[in-house]
């Protein structure tokens, strides 16, 4: 199975969060993206977050997303756990994707009637001058279906744990492994391969570590599989 983080989507134009000088948290105070921060000032949450959300909604899958979809189609990759909220794995054709930090496909009335709406309704209100966007039924703010700091994990996390427990190998791509509890999942798998630009806490346990771009590394993996499949005796 695969576990992906923000680094797999940077080549799609979505910034990661922790790269020095470039990461989202170097430009925006994470306090606005806590559940308490949203409760106190949802308008500021949207004011600071809309640039990132717009990047995500406009993004297209890159080579790495398509490579993982290809590995799934070949029966070599059972499922994908992703910390990302961009939905690019599904756009690339993958299924069995566990979005442990939620997604940007919809929003839910916050501390109100719990009405759910598509993200297009949120965007429509914002571009119409409504900040924060509000529930049409009870007037409470609409919160995107993403996991904020201080919230519990998305329901997919429990299913992801079950997947990890039976995995033969976990392929970690573009994940810094600094965020709990997702960074504990690889400890449940005997075999680990890591593709990431920087070192991670699991490098010493991994059977292979590739410090490089996700697209290039996954492209070479698929090419090597093709070469072996076409070689006599394989």
C-alpha positions as CSV (number, residue, x, y, z in Angstrom):
1,X,0.0,0.0,0.0
2,X,1.0,3.7,-0.3
3,X,1.0,6.5,2.2
4,X,1.2,10.0,0.6
5,X,1.7,13.5,2.0
6,X,1.9,17.0,0.6
7,X,5.1,16.4,-1.3
8,X,3.3,14.2,-3.9
9,X,1.1,17.2,-4.9
10,X,3.7,20.1,-5.0
11,X,4.3,19.3,-8.7
12,X,0.6,20.0,-9.2
13,X,1.0,23.5,-7.9
14,X,-0.1,22.9,-4.4
15,X,2.4,24.2,-1.8
16,X,3.4,21.9,1.0
17,X,3.2,23.0,4.6
18,X,6.7,22.7,6.2
19,X,9.4,23.4,3.5
20,X,11.7,26.2,4.8
21,X,10.7,29.5,3.3
22,X,8.1,28.0,1.0
23,X,5.7,25.9,3.2
24,X,2.2,27.2,3.9
25,X,2.9,27.4,7.7
26,X,5.9,29.8,7.0
27,X,3.4,32.3,5.6
28,X,0.2,31.7,7.6
29,X,-0.2,31.3,11.3
30,X,-1.4,27.8,12.0
31,X,-3.6,29.1,14.8
32,X,-6.2,30.1,12.3
33,X,-6.5,26.5,11.2
34,X,-7.3,25.0,14.6
35,X,-10.8,24.1,15.4
36,X,-10.8,26.8,18.1
37,X,-9.5,29.3,15.6
38,X,-12.3,28.5,13.2
39,X,-14.8,28.8,16.0
40,X,-13.5,32.2,17.1
41,X,-13.1,33.7,13.7
42,X,-14.3,31.7,10.7
43,X,-13.9,34.7,8.4
44,X,-10.2,34.9,9.1
45,X,-9.9,31.1,8.4
46,X,-11.3,31.7,4.9
47,X,-9.4,34.9,4.4
48,X,-6.1,33.2,5.0
49,X,-7.0,29.8,3.5
50,X,-8.7,30.7,0.3
51,X,-5.5,31.0,-1.7
52,X,-4.6,27.4,-0.7
53,X,-8.1,26.1,-1.3
54,X,-8.2,27.8,-4.7
55,X,-4.8,26.1,-5.6
56,X,-6.3,22.7,-4.5
57,X,-9.5,23.1,-6.4
58,X,-7.7,24.1,-9.6
59,X,-5.0,21.4,-9.4
60,X,-4.7,18.4,-11.7
61,X,-2.9,15.1,-11.0
62,X,0.8,14.8,-11.8
63,X,2.9,11.8,-12.9
64,X,3.2,10.5,-9.4
65,X,-0.6,10.3,-8.9
66,X,-1.0,8.6,-12.3
67,X,1.9,6.1,-11.4
68,X,0.1,5.0,-8.3
69,X,-3.2,4.6,-10.2
70,X,-1.2,2.5,-12.7
71,X,0.2,0.3,-9.9
72,X,-3.3,-0.2,-8.6
73,X,-4.6,-1.3,-12.0
74,X,-1.8,-3.8,-12.2
75,X,-2.7,-5.3,-8.9
76,X,0.5,-4.3,-7.2
77,X,-0.9,-1.6,-5.0
78,X,-3.9,-2.4,-2.9
79,X,-4.8,1.0,-1.4
80,X,-3.6,4.5,-0.7
81,X,-3.7,6.4,2.6
82,X,-3.3,10.1,2.0
83,X,-2.9,13.0,4.3
84,X,-3.8,15.3,1.5
85,X,-7.2,16.9,1.0
86,X,-6.9,17.6,-2.7
87,X,-8.6,14.5,-4.2
88,X,-5.9,14.2,-6.8
89,X,-5.5,10.4,-6.3
90,X,-9.1,9.9,-7.3
91,X,-8.8,12.3,-10.2
92,X,-5.9,10.2,-11.5
93,X,-8.0,7.0,-11.4
94,X,-7.2,5.5,-8.0
95,X,-9.7,3.8,-5.8
96,X,-9.5,2.6,-2.2
97,X,-8.2,5.9,-1.1
98,X,-8.3,6.7,2.6
99,X,-8.4,10.4,3.2
100,X,-7.4,10.6,6.9
101,X,-7.4,14.4,7.0
102,X,-10.7,14.8,5.2
103,X,-11.2,16.5,1.8
104,X,-12.4,19.6,0.1
105,X,-15.3,18.2,-1.8
106,X,-17.9,19.5,0.6
107,X,-18.6,21.5,3.8
108,X,-20.7,21.0,6.9
109,X,-22.6,23.5,9.0
110,X,-20.4,24.0,12.1
111,X,-22.0,23.6,15.5
112,X,-25.4,24.1,14.0
113,X,-27.8,21.8,12.1
114,X,-24.9,19.8,10.5
115,X,-26.3,20.4,7.0
116,X,-23.8,19.3,4.3
117,X,-23.2,21.1,1.1
118,X,-20.9,20.7,-1.9
119,X,-17.8,22.9,-1.9
120,X,-19.2,24.7,-4.9
121,X,-21.8,26.3,-2.5
122,X,-19.0,27.6,-0.3
123,X,-17.1,29.1,-3.3
124,X,-20.3,30.7,-4.6
125,X,-20.9,32.4,-1.3
126,X,-17.3,33.6,-1.0
127,X,-17.2,35.1,-4.5
128,X,-20.6,36.7,-3.8
129,X,-19.0,38.6,-0.9
130,X,-20.2,36.4,2.0
131,X,-17.4,35.7,4.5
132,X,-17.6,33.4,6.1
133,X,-20.1,31.3,4.0
134,X,-23.2,30.4,6.0
135,X,-25.6,27.6,6.3
136,X,-28.8,28.5,4.5
137,X,-30.9,26.6,7.0
138,X,-29.6,27.9,10.4
139,X,-27.1,30.7,9.6
140,X,-24.1,29.0,11.2
141,X,-20.7,29.1,9.4
142,X,-19.9,26.3,6.9
143,X,-16.7,24.5,7.6
144,X,-14.9,22.5,4.9
145,X,-14.8,18.8,5.5
146,X,-11.1,18.9,6.4
147,X,-9.5,17.9,9.8
148,X,-8.3,21.0,11.6
149,X,-5.8,21.0,14.4
150,X,-7.6,19.9,17.6
151,X,-10.2,17.8,15.8
152,X,-10.4,14.0,15.7
153,X,-9.3,12.1,12.6
154,X,-11.6,11.5,9.7
155,X,-13.6,8.3,9.7
156,X,-11.2,6.9,7.0
157,X,-8.4,6.7,9.6
158,X,-9.9,3.6,11.3
159,X,-10.1,1.8,8.0
160,X,-6.6,2.9,7.2
161,X,-5.3,1.2,10.3
162,X,-7.0,-2.1,9.3
163,X,-5.3,-1.8,5.9
164,X,-1.9,-1.2,7.4
165,X,-2.1,-4.2,9.7
166,X,-2.3,-6.6,6.7
167,X,0.1,-4.8,4.3
168,X,3.2,-6.5,3.0
169,X,5.0,-3.2,2.2
170,X,4.2,0.5,2.7
171,X,5.4,3.0,0.1
172,X,5.7,6.4,1.7
173,X,5.7,9.3,-0.8
174,X,6.1,13.0,-0.1
175,X,5.3,12.7,3.6
176,X,7.5,14.4,6.2
177,X,6.2,12.0,8.8
178,X,6.1,14.8,11.4
179,X,2.3,14.7,12.0
180,X,0.8,12.3,14.5
181,X,-1.0,9.9,14.5
182,X,-0.4,9.2,10.8
183,X,3.4,9.0,11.3
184,X,2.9,6.0,13.6
185,X,1.2,3.9,10.9
186,X,4.5,2.7,9.1
187,X,5.6,1.1,12.4
188,X,2.9,-1.5,11.9
189,X,4.4,-2.7,8.6
190,X,7.5,-4.8,8.3
191,X,8.7,-3.5,4.9
192,X,9.0,0.2,4.0
193,X,10.2,2.2,1.0
194,X,10.4,6.0,1.3
195,X,10.4,8.6,-1.5
196,X,10.8,12.1,-0.1
197,X,13.0,15.1,-0.7
198,X,14.1,15.4,3.0
199,X,14.9,12.8,5.6
200,X,12.1,11.4,7.7
201,X,11.9,9.7,11.1
202,X,11.6,6.3,9.4
203,X,14.6,6.4,7.1
204,X,16.7,4.1,9.2
205,X,14.0,1.4,9.2
206,X,13.2,1.6,5.5
207,X,14.5,-1.0,3.0
208,X,15.0,1.7,0.5
209,X,15.1,5.5,0.6
210,X,15.0,7.8,-2.4
211,X,15.6,11.4,-1.8
212,X,14.1,13.1,-4.8
213,X,10.9,14.2,-6.6
214,X,7.9,11.9,-6.4
215,X,7.1,12.1,-10.1
216,X,10.6,11.1,-11.3
217,X,10.9,8.4,-8.7
218,X,7.6,6.8,-9.5
219,X,8.1,7.1,-13.2
220,X,11.4,5.1,-12.9
221,X,9.6,2.5,-10.8
222,X,7.0,1.9,-13.4
223,X,9.6,1.8,-16.2
224,X,11.6,-0.8,-14.2
225,X,8.5,-2.9,-13.8
226,X,7.9,-2.7,-17.5
227,X,11.5,-3.7,-18.2
228,X,11.4,-6.7,-16.0
229,X,8.0,-7.8,-17.4
230,X,9.4,-7.7,-20.9
231,X,12.7,-9.4,-20.0
232,X,13.0,-13.2,-20.8
233,X,12.5,-15.4,-17.8
234,X,10.5,-12.8,-15.8
